[in-house]
């Protein structure tokens, strides 16, 4: 396998991994509401999904490091098929709840293995000194493109499906299940697993906890990784604050909930496009800034400025308020993507193959922990003191997190042994 072939496979898997969530995003709440669920029940379904994802982040990361990336990615695709297919036919709260559990398992399983596969494969081809930024940047851009295309297609699809055929709002998750099935086939056929020893089930069960514990010790024990975990938590605060408060703000500006929903779908798609642009620009930002850490500072500062702009324009009404919110949203996601890609590169350069997915799962867990903190605090702050106050706090958190990249230690890698060569000819 060549580096170019590995990149093509990585990009295809990245696109197909994020297309199904994008397809279901625009209609998920409307589908549950249309089938009789109240807001409290919908909130519980979403909460269960989040709890399952957070609970399984580290165990599934350790599982990928023990049994291999391809097997875990295939399991993720299978759970996505089950979750979205069930969602499309769900008629009761408990069916939607089970669908949320399946989707949470799938999300946890998909956190890290594809990127780890690409990094391991590139290291096997080009050595530990391989430049990761171009491939990781393209992967991040492709993920955002998939979400952008998915949310637009998922929003338009119900208008094209005859009600006599099926409930139009159920079409997007059903199409998402088909896309996940395609992902399953691609993962099985196109991702050759690097050679490793065969393991018994008992051996796997013994190794996963040890791998998780080792990954946590590594993530928390080193200065570089500890700073990256804190930076991920700060990003989680900002992203959750935006997702929590923006829909209501746009509905207020649009005048009705329905028009606000359409406005949010458009703004979200533009945000994903901004994220794709930011991911593609990350290598150039690192070159212009003089290194990945300095590039991450620039991305973090841009994000903080965008959130600050949301706070400053919270009092605007009508078209000026809509335009300013949309522009700030796009710029914010450009900054988040630049920082995210460069943090990912720093993380992968700091670890070896044996704990790669566990450490990236720890980073994902840190991001979600920041999101939980934002959910518990900034929603209440917005209710009591207004949107401007909540967005100002989020902007301050992001700006302070830029200090984490100052005098960042150079990545050294934790595993001296190189990854074993990947098998070729698997697809």
C-alpha positions in Angstrom: 0.0 0.0 0.0 1.2 3.5 -0.8 0.7 6.7 1.3 -1.7 8.0 -1.4 -3.8 4.8 -1.3 -3.9 4.9 2.5 -5.0 8.6 2.4 -7.8 7.8 -0.1 -9.1 5.0 2.1 -9.0 7.1 5.2 -10.9 10.0 3.5 -13.6 7.6 2.2 -14.1 6.1 5.7 -14.1 9.5 7.3 -16.8 10.7 4.9 -19.0 7.7 5.3 -18.6 7.8 9.1 -20.0 11.3 9.4 -22.6 11.2 6.6 -25.2 9.2 8.6 -25.2 11.6 11.6 -25.5 14.6 9.2 -28.5 13.0 7.5 -30.4 12.5 10.7 -29.5 15.8 12.3 -32.1 18.1 10.7 -35.2 15.9 11.4 -34.3 13.9 14.5 -36.2 16.1 17.0 -39.1 16.7 14.6 -39.4 12.9 14.0 -39.6 12.2 17.8 -42.0 15.0 18.3 -44.2 13.9 15.4 -44.4 10.4 16.8 -45.7 11.6 20.2 -42.7 12.3 22.4 -42.7 15.4 24.6 -39.7 17.7 25.0 -38.7 16.0 28.3 -38.7 12.6 26.7 -36.7 13.9 23.7 -34.2 15.4 26.1 -33.9 12.1 27.9 -33.2 10.2 24.7 -30.5 12.7 23.8 -29.1 12.5 27.3 -28.9 8.7 27.3 -27.1 8.9 24.0 -24.5 11.2 25.5 -24.1 9.1 28.7 -23.6 5.9 26.7 -21.0 7.7 24.5 -19.0 9.1 27.4 -19.2 5.9 29.4 -17.8 3.8 26.5 -15.2 6.3 25.1 -12.2 4.8 27.0 -13.1 1.1 26.9 -13.8 1.2 23.1 -10.5 3.1 22.6 -8.7 0.5 24.5 -10.5 -2.2 22.6 -9.3 -0.7 19.3 -5.7 -0.7 20.5 -6.0 -4.4 21.5 -8.1 -6.1 18.8 -7.4 -3.7 15.9 -8.9 -0.7 14.2 -10.9 -2.4 11.5 -12.9 -4.7 13.8 -13.9 -1.8 16.0 -14.8 0.4 13.0 -16.9 -2.4 11.5 -18.7 -2.8 14.8 -19.4 0.9 14.9 -20.9 0.8 11.4 -23.1 -2.1 12.4 -24.4 -0.3 15.5 -25.1 2.8 13.3 -27.1 0.7 10.9 -29.1 -0.8 13.8 -29.6 2.6 15.5 -30.7 4.6 12.5 -32.9 1.8 11.0 -34.7 1.4 14.4 -35.0 5.2 14.6 -36.8 5.3 11.3 -39.5 2.9 12.4 -39.7 3.9 16.1 -43.2 4.8 17.3 -42.7 4.8 21.1 -40.4 6.4 23.7 -38.6 3.1 24.5 -37.9 2.4 20.8 -36.3 5.8 20.4 -34.4 5.3 23.7 -33.0 2.0 22.4 -32.0 3.7 19.2 -30.2 6.3 21.2 -28.3 3.6 23.0 -27.2 2.0 19.7 -26.1 5.3 18.3 -24.1 6.1 21.5 -22.3 2.8 21.2 -21.6 3.5 17.6 -20.3 7.0 18.3 -17.9 5.7 21.1 -16.6 2.9 18.8 -15.9 5.3 16.0 -13.9 7.8 18.1 -10.3 7.5 17.0 -9.8 4.1 15.2 -9.9 5.5 11.6 -7.4 8.2 12.3 -5.2 5.8 14.3 -5.3 3.4 11.3 -4.1 6.1 9.0 -1.3 7.3 11.3 -0.1 3.8 11.9 -0.2 2.9 8.2 1.6 6.2 7.2 4.3 5.5 9.9 4.7 2.0 8.5 5.2 3.4 5.0 7.2 6.6 5.6 8.5 6.2 9.2 7.9 8.0 12.4 9.0 11.3 10.8 6.1 11.3 8.4 4.2 14.6 8.1 0.7 14.0 9.5 -0.7 17.5 9.0 -1.8 17.2 5.3 -3.7 13.9 5.7 -5.3 14.8 9.0 -6.3 18.2 7.6 -8.0 16.5 4.6 -9.7 14.0 6.9 -11.1 16.8 9.1 -12.3 18.7 6.0 -13.9 15.6 4.6 -15.7 15.0 7.9 -17.1 18.5 7.8 -18.1 18.2 4.1 -20.0 15.0 5.0 -21.9 16.7 7.8 -22.7 19.7 5.6 -23.9 17.5 2.8 -25.8 15.3 5.2 -27.6 18.1 7.0 -28.7 19.7 3.7 -29.8 16.4 2.2 -31.5 15.3 5.4 -33.4 18.6 5.6 -34.5 18.4 1.9 -35.3 14.7 1.7 -38.7 14.9 3.6 -40.0 17.3 0.9 -39.3 14.7 -1.8 -40.7 11.6 -0.2 -44.4 10.9 -0.9 -46.4 10.6 2.4 -48.2 7.6 1.0 -44.8 5.7 0.8 -43.6 6.4 4.4 -43.5 9.2 7.0 -41.3 11.8 5.2 -39.4 12.6 8.4 -38.4 9.0 8.8 -36.6 9.0 5.4 -33.3 10.7 6.5 -32.4 8.2 9.2 -33.3 5.3 6.9 -31.0 6.7 4.2 -28.4 7.2 6.9 -28.7 3.5 7.8 -28.0 2.6 4.1 -25.0 4.9 4.1 -23.7 3.2 7.3 -24.1 -0.2 5.6 -21.9 1.0 2.8 -19.4 2.1 5.4 -19.4 -1.4 6.9 -18.6 -3.0 3.5 -15.8 -0.4 2.9 -14.2 -0.9 6.3 -14.2 -4.7 5.9 -12.8 -4.7 2.4 -10.6 -1.6 2.2 -8.8 -1.2 5.6 -6.1 -3.9 5.9 -5.2 -4.3 9.6 -1.5 -4.1 10.5 -0.2 -7.5 11.4 -0.6 -8.4 15.1 -0.7 -11.5 17.2 -3.9 -13.5 17.5 -5.6 -13.0 20.9 -8.0 -15.1 22.8 -11.2 -13.6 24.2 -9.8 -13.9 27.8 -6.6 -12.2 26.7 -8.5 -9.3 25.1 -10.6 -8.9 28.3 -7.4 -8.7 30.4 -5.6 -6.4 28.0 -8.3 -3.7 27.5 -8.4 -2.5 31.1 -4.6 -2.4 31.2 -4.5 -0.5 27.9 -7.1 2.0 29.1 -5.2 2.5 32.4 -1.9 3.0 30.5 -3.5 5.5 28.1 -5.0 7.5 31.0 -1.6 7.5 32.8 0.1 8.7 29.6 -2.5 11.4 28.9 -2.4 12.8 32.4 1.3 12.2 33.2 2.9 14.2 30.4 2.8 18.0 30.2 2.0 18.1 26.5 -0.9 15.6 26.6 -2.3 17.1 29.8 -2.4 20.5 28.2 -4.0 19.1 25.1 -6.7 17.4 27.2 -7.5 20.8 28.9 -7.6 22.5 25.5 -10.1 19.8 24.3 -12.3 20.5 27.4 -12.3 24.3 26.6 -13.4 23.5 23.0 -16.1 21.3 24.5 -17.4 24.3 26.5 -17.6 26.5 23.5 -19.1 24.0 21.1 -21.8 23.0 23.5 -22.6 26.6 24.4 -23.1 27.3 20.7 -25.2 24.3 20.0 -27.3 25.0 23.1 -28.0 28.6 22.6 -27.9 29.3 18.8 -31.1 27.5 17.8 -33.2 29.6 20.2 -31.4 32.8 19.1 -32.1 32.1 15.5 -35.7 31.2 16.2 -36.1 34.6 18.0 -34.6 36.4 15.1 -36.6 34.5 12.5 -39.9 35.0 14.3 -41.2 31.5 14.4 -39.9 28.1 15.5 -40.3 26.6 12.0 -38.5 29.5 10.3 -35.9 29.3 13.0 -35.4 25.6 12.4 -34.8 26.3 8.7 -32.4 29.1 9.6 -30.5 26.9 11.9 -30.2 24.2 9.3 -28.7 26.7 6.8 -26.4 28.2 9.5 -25.3 24.7 10.6 -24.5 23.7 7.1 -22.4 26.9 6.6 -20.7 26.2 9.9 -19.7 22.7 8.7 -18.4 24.4 5.5 -16.4 26.7 7.6 -15.1 23.7 9.6 -14.0 22.1 6.3 -12.2 25.3 5.3 -10.5 25.6 8.7 -9.3 22.0 8.5 -7.9 22.5 5.0 -6.1 25.7 6.2 -4.6 24.1 9.3 -1.2 23.1 7.7 -0.9 26.6 6.2 -1.7 28.2 9.5 1.0 26.2 11.2 3.5 27.2 8.5 2.6 30.9 8.8 2.6 30.9 12.6 5.9 29.0 12.8 4.7 25.6 14.2 1.7 23.6 15.1 1.4 25.0 18.7 1.5 28.6 17.4 -1.0 27.7 14.7 -3.3 26.3 17.5 -2.9 29.6 19.4 -4.1 31.5 16.3 -7.1 29.1 15.8 -8.0 29.4 19.5 -7.9 33.2 19.4 -10.0 33.3 16.2 -12.6 31.1 17.9 -12.6 33.3 21.0 -13.1 36.4 18.9 -16.0 34.8 17.0 -17.8 33.9 20.3 -17.1 37.4 21.6 -18.8 38.7 18.4 -21.9 36.6 19.2 -22.0 38.2 22.7 -21.5 41.7 21.3 -24.3 41.4 18.8 -26.7 39.5 21.0 -28.9 42.7 21.2 -29.3 43.1 17.4 -32.7 42.2 15.9 -33.9 41.3 12.4 -31.6 40.8 9.4 -28.6 42.5 11.0 -28.8 40.1 14.0 -29.2 37.1 11.7 -26.3 38.1 9.5 -24.0 38.8 12.4 -24.9 35.5 14.1 -24.3 33.5 10.9 -21.0 35.1 10.1 -19.7 34.6 13.7 -20.9 31.0 13.5 -18.9 30.3 10.4 -15.7 32.1 11.6 -16.0 30.2 14.9 -15.9 26.8 13.2 -13.0 27.8 11.0 -11.0 28.6 14.2 -12.2 25.4 16.0 -11.2 23.3 13.0 -7.7 24.8 12.7 -7.0 24.2 16.4 -8.6 20.7 16.3 -6.4 19.4 13.4 -3.2 20.8 14.9 -4.0 19.4 18.3 -4.7 16.0 16.7 -1.3 16.1 15.0 0.4 17.0 18.3 -1.4 14.2 20.1 -0.6 11.5 17.5 3.1 12.6 17.4 3.2 12.2 21.2 2.0 8.6 21.4 2.9 5.3 20.0 0.7 2.7 18.2 0.0 0.7 21.4 -2.0 3.4 23.0 -2.9 5.7 20.1 -6.7 5.2 20.1 -7.0 5.2 23.9 -5.3 8.6 24.1 -7.5 10.1 21.3 -10.5 8.7 23.1 -9.3 10.4 26.3 -9.2 13.7 24.3 -12.7 13.1 23.1 -13.8 12.4 26.6 -12.2 15.7 27.7 -14.1 17.5 25.0 -17.4 16.0 26.1 -16.7 16.7 29.8 -16.3 20.3 28.8 -19.6 20.1 27.1 -21.3 18.6 30.2 -19.9 21.5 32.3 -21.3 24.0 29.8 -24.7 22.3 29.8 -24.9 22.5 33.6 -23.8 26.1 33.9 -24.1 28.2 30.8 -27.7 27.4 30.0 -28.7 28.6 33.5 -26.5 31.7 33.1 -28.2 32.5 29.8 -31.6 32.2 31.4 -30.7 34.5 34.3 -28.3 37.0 32.7 -28.9 36.7 29.0 -27.2 35.2 26.0 -24.4 37.8 26.0 -23.3 36.8 29.4 -23.1 33.1 28.6 -21.3 33.7 25.3 -18.9 36.1 27.0 -17.9 33.4 29.5 -17.4 30.9 26.7 -15.2 33.4 24.8 -13.1 34.0 28.0 -12.6 30.2 28.5 -11.5 29.8 25.0 -9.1 32.8 25.1 -7.5 31.6 28.3 -7.0 28.1 26.8 -4.7 29.7 24.3 -2.1 29.9 27.1 -1.9 26.1 27.1 0.0 26.2 23.8 2.6 28.7 25.0 6.0 27.0 25.2 4.4 23.7 24.4 6.9 20.8 24.8 7.9 19.0 21.6 6.1 15.7 21.0 8.5 12.7 21.5 6.2 9.7 21.2 5.8 7.1 23.9 6.4 3.9 22.2 9.9 3.3 20.8 8.8 0.3 18.7 7.5 1.2 15.3 4.2 0.0 14.1 4.2 -3.3 12.2 3.8 -3.1 8.4 0.3 -3.1 7.1 -0.9 -6.0 4.9 -1.7 -5.0 1.4 -4.2 -6.4 -1.0 -7.3 -6.2 1.2 -9.2 -4.0 -1.1 
